[in-house]
Amino acid sequence: MGRIVDGGWEVCHDLLANCKRPCIAYSFGVLNDLTFDDELAETYPCSVFSFDPTTPFPTHQHAPKVWFFQLGIGSKYEKFNAGYVAPLKYIRADLKHTRSPIAVLKIDVEGAEWSSLPEMIASNQLNDVQQLYLEFHALGDKAIELSVLKKLYDIGFRIFWFHANPECSFDSEIPTRSRCMEVYFINTRFQAKI
């Protein structure tokens, strides 16, 4: 779904077609391309909440079921570029989504995934996430990278698809397999709750 190559994301249709209403999706890291968010909202009964603190446009309702926030994901609340970053638990609380499962959580945040994912895991924010889509960027610390992946596995996330982003613009001198890899997970423990 979305613009093919960079901006588009794979979707596990079987899970989304059967998701319970109200369905919500969070999309972190959109820059100025909301094609994935738009198509997700048009295809499924989901409201999509899009986030990026680096955009030139302010918080607004982008489409009937798509809202954009000049906000990003982070391990703590702080100013970042034109907006702010905050932990997922604070964002969900502000939007009154603490009791709403997240059908899709997409994160493409140019390296901030490595600091924000451990906080999401520790605060149990991923327990009610059905699908998790991540673009991993080179950190250079294999111990941290493997620790995060192991923790995702331990809480029930399993990979259903992955590929390299061919339009990767994340520049790193660190040779690593995690440079701009889009990895798609389903939460096997969430499925047991359906």
Residue pairs with C-beta under 8 A, 6 or more apart in sequence:
1 8
1 9
1 10
1 11
1 35
1 36
1 39
1 40
1 43
2 8
2 9
2 33
2 35
2 36
2 37
2 38
2 39
2 40
3 33
3 35
3 36
5 165
5 166
5 167
6 33
6 165
6 166
6 167
6 168
7 33
7 35
7 36
8 35
8 36
9 36
9 106
9 133
9 182
9 184
10 133
10 161
10 182
10 184
11 40
11 104
11 131
12 131
12 160
12 184
12 186
15 103
15 130
15 131
15 186
15 191
16 23
16 43
16 44
16 46
16 103
16 104
16 131
17 44
18 194
19 44
19 45
19 46
19 103
19 130
20 101
20 194
21 45
22 45
22 47
22 100
23 44
23 45
23 46
23 47
23 103
24 46
24 47
24 48
24 49
24 97
24 100
24 101
24 102
24 103
25 37
25 40
25 41
25 46
25 47
25 48
25 49
25 102
25 103
25 104
25 105
25 106
26 48
26 49
26 51
26 88
26 91
26 102
26 104
26 105
26 106
27 34
27 36
27 37
27 40
27 48
27 49
27 50
27 51
27 104
27 106
28 51
28 52
28 72
28 73
28 105
28 106
28 107
28 108
28 109
29 51
29 52
29 72
29 106
29 107
29 108
29 109
29 110
29 135
30 36
30 37
30 50
30 51
30 52
30 55
30 68
31 52
31 54
31 55
32 55
32 56
32 57
34 50
34 62
34 63
34 66
34 68
36 106
37 48
37 50
37 62
37 66
38 48
38 62
38 63
38 66
40 46
40 48
40 104
41 47
41 48
41 63
41 64
41 65
41 66
42 65
44 103
46 65
46 103
46 104
47 65
47 66
47 67
48 65
48 66
48 67
49 66
49 67
49 69
49 95
50 62
50 66
50 67
50 68
50 69
51 68
51 69
51 71
51 72
51 73
51 91
52 68
52 70
52 71
52 72
52 83
53 70
53 71
53 72
53 80
53 81
53 82
53 83
53 84
53 85
54 72
54 80
54 81
54 82
54 83
55 68
55 70
55 82
55 83
56 82
57 68
57 70
58 70
59 67
59 68
59 69
59 70
59 71
60 67
60 68
61 67
61 68
62 68
69 83
70 82
70 83
70 84
71 83
71 84
71 85
71 86
71 91
72 80
72 83
72 84
72 85
72 86
72 109
72 112
73 85
73 86
73 87
73 88
73 91
73 107
73 109
73 112
73 113
73 116
74 80
74 85
74 86
74 87
74 112
74 115
74 116
75 87
75 115
75 116
75 118
75 119
76 85
76 86
76 87
77 84
77 85
77 86
77 87
77 90
78 84
78 85
85 112
87 116
87 119
87 120
87 123
87 125
88 116
88 119
88 120
88 123
88 125
89 98
89 120
89 123
89 125
92 98
92 100
92 125
101 128
101 129
101 130
101 190
102 128
102 129
102 130
103 130
103 131
104 130
104 131
104 133
105 126
105 129
105 131
105 132
105 133
106 133
106 134
107 113
107 116
107 117
107 132
107 133
107 134
107 135
108 134
108 135
108 182
109 116
109 135
110 137
110 170
111 137
111 138
111 139
111 170
113 134
113 135
113 136
113 137
114 139
114 144
114 145
114 148
117 134
117 148
117 151
117 152
118 147
118 148
118 151
120 126
121 148
121 151
121 152
121 155
126 132
126 152
126 155
126 157
126 187
127 155
127 187
127 189
127 190
128 190
129 187
129 190
130 186
130 187
130 190
130 191
131 184
131 185
131 186
131 187
132 152
132 157
132 184
132 185
132 186
132 187
133 182
133 183
133 184
133 185
134 182
134 183
134 184
134 185
135 165
135 180
135 181
135 182
135 183
136 145
136 178
136 179
136 180
136 181
136 182
136 183
137 170
137 172
137 178
137 179
137 180
138 170
138 172
138 174
138 176
138 178
138 179
139 145
139 174
139 176
139 178
140 172
140 174
140 176
142 176
145 176
145 178
152 185
155 187
155 189
156 187
156 188
156 189
156 190
157 185
157 186
157 187
157 188
158 185
158 186
158 188
159 183
159 184
159 185
160 184
160 185
160 186
161 183
161 184
162 181
162 182
162 183
162 184
163 181
163 182
164 179
164 180
164 181
164 182
165 180
165 181
165 182
168 179
168 180
170 179
170 180
172 179
